Amino acid sequence: MNRLGVIIAALAISGPDVVSAQWCDPPVAPELTTIELAKDFREEFKAEFTQYFRDASLYTACLDAERARIWEEMQFTAQRYERFLNDSKSWGGGE
C-alpha cells in the first residue's frame, strides 16, 4: 500500500476516544416579498430577519467549533501515523 493509501486508511479508522463530527445547520434566509406584504407584515418580517441573523451567527460559531475539532483530530491522527511509520520500519518488507 502506498503512503497515500495508508494515510487514507489511518484517517478512516477512528478510535473510541475520537469525538464525532457535529452537524451545523445553515440558516434559511427570509424569502423575498412584495412591498404590499412587507407593509402589512412589517413586524413579522423584522422578526424573520432577526431570527435569520441569530441563526447565521450560531451557524458560523458551529463551523468554527467544527474547524477547531477537526484540526485537533488531524494533529492527533498525524501523530498516530508518524508512530506507525516509525514502528513499521522494523517490520521489514517494502513500502
TIMARSE-265158 format. One record per residue: x, y, z of N, C-alpha, C, O in turn; residue number from 1. Coordinates in steps of 0.1 Angstrom, whole numbers. Example, Ala and Ser with C-alpha at 12.3 -4.5 7.8 and 13.67 -1.06 7.14 Angstrom:
2
REC,132,-57,78,123,-45,78,132,-33,78,142,-33,85,1
REC,128,-22,71,137,-11,71,129,0,79,134,11,80,2
END
This chain:
95
REC,9,-12,0,0,0,0,9,12,0,18,13,8,1
REC,6,22,-9,14,34,-9,11,43,3,1,41,10,2
REC,19,53,5,17,62,17,4,69,17,-3,70,27,3
REC,-1,73,5,-14,80,4,-25,70,9,-34,74,16,4
REC,-24,58,5,-34,48,9,-34,46,24,-44,44,30,5
REC,-22,46,29,-20,44,44,-26,56,51,-33,54,61,6
REC,-24,68,46,-29,80,52,-45,79,52,-51,82,62,7
REC,-50,76,41,-65,75,40,-70,64,49,-80,66,56,8
REC,-64,53,50,-68,42,59,-67,47,73,-76,44,81,9
REC,-56,54,77,-55,59,90,-65,69,94,-70,69,105,10
REC,-69,77,84,-79,87,87,-93,81,88,-102,86,95,11
REC,-95,70,81,-108,63,81,-110,56,94,-122,54,98,12
REC,-100,51,100,-101,44,113,-101,54,124,-91,61,126,13
REC,-111,54,132,-112,63,144,-113,55,156,-121,45,157,14
REC,-106,59,166,-106,52,179,-118,56,187,-125,65,183,15
REC,-121,49,198,-133,52,206,-132,65,213,-143,70,217,16
REC,-120,71,214,-119,84,221,-120,96,212,-119,107,216,17
REC,-123,93,199,-124,104,189,-139,109,190,-148,101,188,18
REC,-140,122,191,-153,128,192,-159,128,178,-152,131,168,19
REC,-172,125,177,-179,126,164,-181,140,159,-182,149,167,20
REC,-182,141,146,-184,154,140,-198,160,143,-207,152,146,21
REC,-198,173,144,-211,180,147,-217,185,134,-210,189,125,22
REC,-230,183,132,-237,188,121,-241,203,123,-247,206,133,23
REC,-237,212,114,-241,226,116,-252,229,106,-250,228,93,24
REC,-263,233,111,-275,236,102,-274,250,97,-273,260,104,25
REC,-273,252,84,-272,265,78,-285,272,80,-296,266,80,26
REC,-284,286,81,-297,293,83,-304,294,70,-299,293,59,27
REC,-317,297,71,-326,299,59,-329,314,58,-335,319,68,28
REC,-325,320,48,-328,334,46,-343,337,44,-349,329,37,29
REC,-348,348,49,-362,352,46,-364,353,31,-356,357,23,30
REC,-376,348,27,-379,349,13,-382,363,9,-386,372,17,31
REC,-380,365,-4,-384,379,-10,-399,380,-9,-407,371,-10,32
REC,-403,393,-9,-418,395,-8,-421,408,-16,-412,415,-21,33
REC,-433,411,-16,-438,423,-23,-438,435,-12,-438,432,0,34
REC,-438,447,-17,-438,458,-8,-451,459,0,-452,463,11,35
REC,-462,454,-7,-475,454,0,-475,445,12,-479,448,23,36
REC,-470,433,10,-469,423,21,-459,428,32,-462,426,44,37
REC,-448,434,27,-439,439,37,-445,450,46,-442,451,58,38
REC,-453,458,40,-460,469,48,-470,463,58,-471,467,69,39
REC,-478,453,53,-488,446,61,-482,438,72,-488,437,83,40
REC,-471,432,70,-465,423,80,-451,427,84,-442,419,85,41
REC,-450,440,86,-437,446,89,-430,439,101,-418,436,101,42
REC,-437,438,112,-432,432,124,-428,417,123,-418,413,128,43
REC,-436,410,115,-433,396,113,-420,395,104,-412,386,107,44
REC,-418,404,94,-406,403,86,-394,407,94,-383,401,93,45
REC,-396,417,103,-385,421,112,-380,409,120,-368,407,122,46
REC,-390,402,126,-387,390,134,-380,379,126,-371,373,131,47
REC,-384,377,113,-378,368,105,-363,371,102,-354,363,103,48
REC,-360,384,99,-347,388,97,-338,387,109,-327,383,109,49
REC,-344,391,121,-337,389,133,-333,375,136,-322,372,140,50
REC,-343,366,134,-341,352,136,-330,347,126,-321,339,130,51
REC,-330,351,114,-320,347,104,-306,351,108,-297,343,108,52
REC,-304,363,113,-291,368,117,-287,360,130,-275,357,131,53
REC,-296,357,139,-293,349,150,-288,335,146,-278,330,151,54
REC,-296,329,137,-292,315,132,-279,316,125,-271,306,126,55
REC,-277,326,117,-264,327,109,-252,328,119,-242,322,116,56
REC,-254,335,130,-243,337,140,-241,323,146,-229,319,148,57
REC,-251,316,150,-249,303,156,-243,293,146,-234,285,149,58
REC,-246,294,133,-241,286,123,-226,288,121,-218,279,120,59
REC,-222,301,120,-207,303,119,-200,299,131,-188,295,130,60
REC,-206,301,143,-199,296,155,-198,281,155,-187,275,159,61
REC,-208,274,150,-207,259,149,-196,255,139,-189,246,142,62
REC,-195,262,128,-185,259,118,-171,261,124,-162,253,122,63
REC,-169,272,132,-157,275,138,-153,264,148,-142,259,149,64
REC,-163,259,156,-160,248,165,-157,235,158,-148,228,163,65
REC,-164,232,147,-161,220,139,-147,221,133,-140,211,133,66
REC,-143,233,128,-130,235,123,-119,232,133,-109,226,130,67
REC,-121,237,145,-112,235,156,-111,220,160,-100,215,162,68
REC,-123,214,160,-123,199,164,-116,191,153,-108,182,157,69
REC,-118,194,140,-112,185,130,-97,188,130,-89,179,127,70
REC,-93,201,133,-78,204,133,-71,196,144,-61,190,142,71
REC,-78,195,156,-72,187,167,-72,172,163,-62,166,166,72
REC,-82,168,157,-83,154,153,-72,151,142,-65,140,143,73
REC,-69,160,133,-59,158,123,-45,158,129,-37,149,126,74
REC,-43,166,139,-30,166,146,-28,153,153,-17,147,152,75
REC,-38,148,160,-37,135,167,-35,124,157,-26,115,160,76
REC,-42,124,146,-40,113,136,-27,114,129,-21,104,126,77
REC,-21,126,127,-8,127,122,2,121,131,12,115,127,78
REC,1,123,144,10,118,154,9,102,154,19,95,154,79
REC,-3,97,153,-5,83,152,2,77,139,8,67,140,80
REC,0,84,128,6,80,116,21,80,116,28,71,112,81
REC,27,90,123,41,91,124,46,79,133,56,73,129,82
REC,39,76,143,43,65,152,42,52,143,51,43,144,83
REC,32,51,135,30,39,127,42,38,117,48,27,116,84
REC,46,49,111,57,48,101,70,44,108,78,36,103,85
REC,72,50,120,84,47,127,84,32,132,95,25,131,86
REC,73,28,137,72,14,142,74,4,130,80,-7,132,87
REC,68,7,119,68,-2,107,81,-4,101,83,-13,93,88
REC,90,5,104,104,4,98,110,-9,102,118,-15,95,89
REC,107,-13,114,113,-26,120,106,-38,115,111,-49,118,90
REC,95,-37,108,88,-49,104,93,-55,92,90,-67,89,91
REC,102,-49,85,108,-54,72,98,-53,61,87,-49,63,92
REC,102,-56,49,94,-55,37,95,-41,31,101,-32,37,93
REC,88,-40,20,89,-27,13,77,-18,17,69,-22,25,94
REC,78,-6,12,67,4,15,55,2,6,45,10,7,95
END
